[in-house]
Amino acid sequence: MKTVLRCAAALVLAMAPAGPAAPPVRAEAAGGWAALAPAVGYRELTVRTAHGAARVHAVRADLRRPGVRADLLFPGAVAARAPLTRLAGERGAVAAVNGDFFDITEAQHPGVQATGAASGPAVHQGRALKAAVPEAQRFGWRPPPGDSDRDVLGVGVDGVARTARLTLRGHLWTTHGVRPLGGLNQYALPVGSIGAFTSDWGGASRARAACGNDESRQAPCTADTWEVTVRHGRVVAASATPGSGPIPAGSTVLLGREAGARALAGLPLGSSVAVDYRLASSEPVPFAFALGAYPLLRGGSPLAGLDSTDIEPRSAIGLADGGRTLTLLSTDGREGTSTGLTLTELARVVSDLGCPDGVYLDGGASATLVARDPATGHLTVRNHLDHDQERPVPNALAVFAGQPPTRPTRPAPHPAPTATATAAAPAS
């Protein structure tokens, strides 16, 4: 617990927002870090602000300690959700925090079901799992200037946590030529593009991918679509409407909208098709896993443009010691005497917990932090949830200690023979 104890002294602090008239934000520690496992600790904080007191729950993990690691949790399909206690419990995690924003409602698109899929990119076991939806189609708060729907936090194959941007780089090769790939296992596609769906997507309908546009999530769905199924490098099925149901391992479904639909409609059954894709990053070290997360502070300073008005339950992850220490945190919900935090206040709390870099995750009713009681072995939710209900989430970041990696909830399928899937290769 050397790293945990070293940072404990920073927990009683006073933080002053910018501006001479701004009231201070004060975080008060309730006791020291309680050991959950070697080099993994938990504690609670009370954050006092001008709008009241917020309760913060935090877990800190030293990734340099042998056996301590972090990983992505998800329900075995991109378009699926599950309670965090279930995701963490099935994998034997010591602690976990909810992850990315996701497609939670489609009230503006009658007849279209929400997919539950996350908005940002994701990498699982070194593989590209999904890419980011167009920025106008993401759910959650609008990011500050300079943030992107492609921002992620993850851990590289070197065991070091870092932030980056993951951009889809893919191509569709046919007898008619080469076209760029516009999406990978995502609930919304750019106008005029073609997206690829693999067995990682799950069984949810792909109809949502043709709704909205590059300027608005609320824009109507387009009927100008075409879908083909590719297996062993050949088109084996086609449809004028997006389909649903599980995609067999080894098959790739290509869905086009507008110009992309017309390009796919020109492919007869039996024609040759190949797909390649990767998530390109400026980071030289490939990610072992990554999930969508939005920058909150860098170098100890909150990012410019963070919202300082909306008070909500929040979740975040802080990085310290060059990405070798992770701090997971979440606030209590809207119930009782605890208030939430603005993004500006959240950034200050993360910074004063000794983390010079940090990201924010989905909040509101999704904000959840779970940790295992070392005495009983029971995994429990540590923060008070919104309406005392655990909302199912599409992914999460978990901390493990003292055990080897376990099999995910369903075996990860191999990429189709006609498709190559590479995660976080350096950008060209």
Secondary structure as GFF3:
##gff-version 3
##sequence-region A 1 428
A	DSSP	alpha_helix	2	8	.	.	.	ID=ss1
A	DSSP	three_ten_helix	9	11	.	.	.	ID=ss2
A	DSSP	beta_strand	13	15	.	.	.	ID=ss3
A	DSSP	beta_strand	25	37	.	.	.	ID=ss4
A	DSSP	beta_strand	40	49	.	.	.	ID=ss5
A	DSSP	beta_strand	52	62	.	.	.	ID=ss6
A	DSSP	beta_strand	68	73	.	.	.	ID=ss7
A	DSSP	alpha_helix	84	91	.	.	.	ID=ss8
A	DSSP	beta_strand	95	98	.	.	.	ID=ss9
A	DSSP	beta_strand	122	124	.	.	.	ID=ss10
A	DSSP	beta_strand	127	130	.	.	.	ID=ss11
A	DSSP	three_ten_helix	135	137	.	.	.	ID=ss12
A	DSSP	beta_strand	151	156	.	.	.	ID=ss13
A	DSSP	beta_strand	161	165	.	.	.	ID=ss14
A	DSSP	beta_strand	167	174	.	.	.	ID=ss15
A	DSSP	beta_strand	177	180	.	.	.	ID=ss16
A	DSSP	beta_strand	183	184	.	.	.	ID=ss17
A	DSSP	beta_strand	194	197	.	.	.	ID=ss18
A	DSSP	three_ten_helix	207	210	.	.	.	ID=ss19
A	DSSP	beta_strand	225	231	.	.	.	ID=ss20
A	DSSP	beta_strand	234	239	.	.	.	ID=ss21
A	DSSP	beta_strand	251	257	.	.	.	ID=ss22
A	DSSP	alpha_helix	259	265	.	.	.	ID=ss23
A	DSSP	beta_strand	273	281	.	.	.	ID=ss24
A	DSSP	beta_strand	287	292	.	.	.	ID=ss25
A	DSSP	beta_strand	294	298	.	.	.	ID=ss26
A	DSSP	beta_strand	301	302	.	.	.	ID=ss27
A	DSSP	beta_strand	315	320	.	.	.	ID=ss28
A	DSSP	three_ten_helix	321	323	.	.	.	ID=ss29
A	DSSP	beta_strand	325	331	.	.	.	ID=ss30
A	DSSP	alpha_helix	343	352	.	.	.	ID=ss31
A	DSSP	beta_strand	357	360	.	.	.	ID=ss32
A	DSSP	three_ten_helix	364	366	.	.	.	ID=ss33
A	DSSP	beta_strand	369	372	.	.	.	ID=ss34
A	DSSP	beta_strand	379	381	.	.	.	ID=ss35
A	DSSP	three_ten_helix	386	388	.	.	.	ID=ss36
A	DSSP	beta_strand	396	401	.	.	.	ID=ss37
A	DSSP	beta_strand	419	426	.	.	.	ID=ss38
###
